[in-house]
């Protein structure tokens, strides 16, 4: 699939709002990262084309940072219109179900915990290639690394090989 990363972000933001919550850019970046990573692992294809970079605070997408930079560390208050709902965000059902699962698994984690999780995982570590955690980096996290790592994690935790269904 080659969906728009902004639409994926909007779905997470609208879902949080509908559940009476707002999320920060740090948390949004990690949710979008995990959505892409797990879609690659489970379905063998990318959700969107944008590359993820291995920043100090974990995986990040420059295009999302540019859009939401005005919020800094504060909660994102977009989309502002109540007319935008989960039902009106234009995504295939399969993708909405996938994003709902990402929310179910990772949504209760704090932004800081999500950052710490990604700092222990191979795709971010490999992209940084020894760059100290506190040093800036624009290194791209390879989609193939995301796919291989999370697919192996899934297979290890479920004791089966994807594609055997």
Backbone torsions as a table, in degrees:
resi	resn	phi	psi	omega
1	UNK	NA	151.9	173.9
2	UNK	-132.9	74.3	-179.4
3	UNK	-84.8	171.7	178.4
4	UNK	-86.6	124.8	-179.4
5	UNK	-57.5	-31.8	179.6
6	UNK	-64.7	-35.4	178.6
7	UNK	-67.8	-39.1	176.2
8	UNK	-61.8	-46.4	178.8
9	UNK	-60.8	-44.5	179.7
10	UNK	-59.5	-38.9	179.7
11	UNK	-61.5	-45.0	177.9
12	UNK	-63.1	-42.6	-178.7
13	UNK	-66.1	-43.6	179.7
14	UNK	-66.6	-40.6	178.5
15	UNK	-60.6	-45.9	178.3
16	UNK	-60.1	-46.2	-179.4
17	UNK	-61.1	-44.3	-179.8
18	UNK	-64.5	-25.2	177.8
19	UNK	-93.0	10.2	176.1
20	UNK	80.1	26.1	-176.3
21	UNK	-135.7	166.5	171.5
22	UNK	-132.9	153.8	-179.7
23	UNK	-123.0	153.6	179.3
24	UNK	-83.6	167.4	176.6
25	UNK	-62.0	-39.4	-180.0
26	UNK	-57.0	-46.4	-179.9
27	UNK	-69.8	-40.8	178.7
28	UNK	-59.5	-44.0	179.6
29	UNK	-57.4	-41.5	-178.1
30	UNK	-71.9	-38.3	177.7
31	UNK	-63.6	-42.0	178.3
32	UNK	-65.9	-40.5	177.0
33	UNK	-59.8	-50.6	-179.2
34	UNK	-65.3	-32.9	176.6
35	UNK	-61.7	-46.7	178.9
36	UNK	-65.4	-48.1	-176.3
37	UNK	-60.1	-47.1	-177.5
38	UNK	-74.1	-28.8	174.9
39	UNK	-67.3	-42.9	175.6
40	UNK	-58.7	-45.1	-177.1
41	UNK	-67.8	-43.6	-173.3
42	UNK	-84.2	-32.6	-173.2
43	UNK	-118.3	-6.5	177.0
44	UNK	71.3	18.1	177.5
45	UNK	-144.8	157.2	-179.1
46	UNK	-83.4	151.0	173.0
47	UNK	-77.2	-39.4	-176.1
48	UNK	-149.6	162.9	-174.4
49	UNK	-82.1	-26.3	-172.0
50	UNK	-53.1	140.0	177.1
51	UNK	-85.4	146.4	176.5
52	UNK	-100.0	141.8	-179.9
53	UNK	-113.5	151.6	-177.3
54	UNK	-91.3	80.8	-177.8
55	UNK	-82.7	172.2	-179.5
56	UNK	-54.7	-43.7	-176.8
57	UNK	-93.3	23.5	175.9
58	UNK	105.0	-171.9	-178.9
59	UNK	-58.7	138.5	-179.5
60	UNK	-150.6	151.1	177.5
61	UNK	-111.4	119.4	-177.2
62	UNK	-55.2	-41.2	-177.4
63	UNK	-63.0	-35.9	176.7
64	UNK	-74.1	-39.3	177.0
65	UNK	-59.2	-45.3	180.0
66	UNK	-60.4	-41.5	-179.1
67	UNK	-66.7	-40.2	-171.4
68	UNK	-108.0	8.5	-175.6
69	UNK	-58.8	-27.3	-178.8
70	UNK	-64.2	-20.7	-179.5
71	UNK	-83.5	-16.2	-177.8
72	UNK	55.8	-126.8	179.8
73	UNK	-92.1	0.8	-177.1
74	UNK	-81.5	163.2	177.0
75	UNK	-61.5	144.1	178.1
76	UNK	-81.5	130.0	-177.0
77	UNK	-106.5	30.9	178.7
78	UNK	-116.3	162.8	-17.2
79	UNK	-64.8	143.2	-172.5
80	UNK	-75.3	-28.8	-176.2
81	UNK	-77.0	132.7	174.8
82	UNK	-72.5	-7.2	177.9
83	UNK	-75.5	-18.2	176.4
84	UNK	-88.3	115.2	-179.6
85	UNK	-128.1	171.9	176.2
86	UNK	-57.3	-37.1	-179.0
87	UNK	-68.3	-30.1	-176.3
88	UNK	-92.9	-11.4	175.5
89	UNK	-69.1	124.1	-172.1
90	UNK	-81.2	91.9	177.7
91	UNK	-141.0	148.8	174.8
92	UNK	-61.6	151.3	-179.0
93	UNK	-55.6	-44.7	179.6
94	UNK	-55.4	-40.1	-178.8
95	UNK	-72.2	-42.8	178.2
96	UNK	-60.5	-41.2	177.7
97	UNK	-63.4	-40.2	177.8
98	UNK	-63.4	-46.4	-179.5
99	UNK	-65.1	-36.9	176.2
100	UNK	-63.0	-36.6	177.4
101	UNK	-68.0	-39.7	176.5
102	UNK	-60.0	-43.6	178.2
103	UNK	-63.1	-42.1	-179.5
104	UNK	-61.6	-40.7	-176.7
105	UNK	-82.2	-43.9	-171.1
106	UNK	-109.2	-14.1	-172.7
107	UNK	-63.0	-29.3	-178.9
108	UNK	-82.6	-10.0	178.4
109	UNK	-76.0	145.2	174.9
110	UNK	-72.6	161.0	176.7
111	UNK	-58.1	-41.1	-179.5
112	UNK	-63.9	-43.7	178.2
113	UNK	-63.2	-40.1	177.8
114	UNK	-62.9	-40.2	176.5
115	UNK	-59.8	-47.8	179.9
116	UNK	-62.3	-39.0	178.2
117	UNK	-60.1	-48.6	-177.3
118	UNK	-66.5	-28.1	179.3
119	UNK	-69.8	-16.3	179.9
120	UNK	-99.8	-0.5	-173.7
121	UNK	-103.5	144.7	-172.8
122	UNK	-53.8	-44.2	-175.2
123	UNK	-58.3	-44.1	179.4
124	UNK	-69.3	-44.8	-179.7
125	UNK	-61.5	-44.7	-178.4
126	UNK	-65.1	-42.1	179.5
127	UNK	-62.6	-38.0	-179.0
128	UNK	-74.3	-26.4	172.1
129	UNK	47.3	50.2	176.3
130	UNK	88.5	-2.6	176.4
131	UNK	-64.9	128.9	179.5
132	UNK	-54.8	145.2	-176.2
133	UNK	-55.4	-29.5	-176.1
134	UNK	-90.2	-2.1	179.8
135	UNK	-93.7	140.1	178.5
136	UNK	-63.7	149.6	178.9
137	UNK	-153.5	142.4	172.7
138	UNK	-114.2	16.1	-178.4
139	UNK	-60.8	135.2	-179.4
140	UNK	-81.3	133.7	172.1
141	UNK	-83.6	116.7	-175.2
142	UNK	-69.4	135.2	178.9
143	UNK	-61.5	-34.6	178.7
144	UNK	-65.0	-36.3	177.2
145	UNK	-66.5	-39.9	177.7
146	UNK	-61.7	-47.8	-177.7
147	UNK	-61.6	-48.5	-177.8
148	UNK	-63.1	-46.7	-176.6
149	UNK	-63.8	-51.1	-175.3
150	UNK	-74.9	-28.8	174.4
151	UNK	-66.4	-44.3	178.1
152	UNK	-63.7	-40.4	177.6
153	UNK	-60.9	-45.7	178.4
154	UNK	-60.3	-48.8	-177.9
155	UNK	-62.9	-37.7	178.7
156	UNK	-66.8	-42.9	-176.8
157	UNK	-79.4	-20.7	179.9
158	UNK	-109.1	-1.7	176.7
159	UNK	52.4	39.1	174.6
160	UNK	-153.4	165.0	-179.4
161	UNK	-97.7	132.3	176.4
162	UNK	-62.9	141.8	-179.1
163	UNK	95.4	-4.0	179.2
164	UNK	-87.1	1.5	-176.7
165	UNK	-69.3	NA	NA
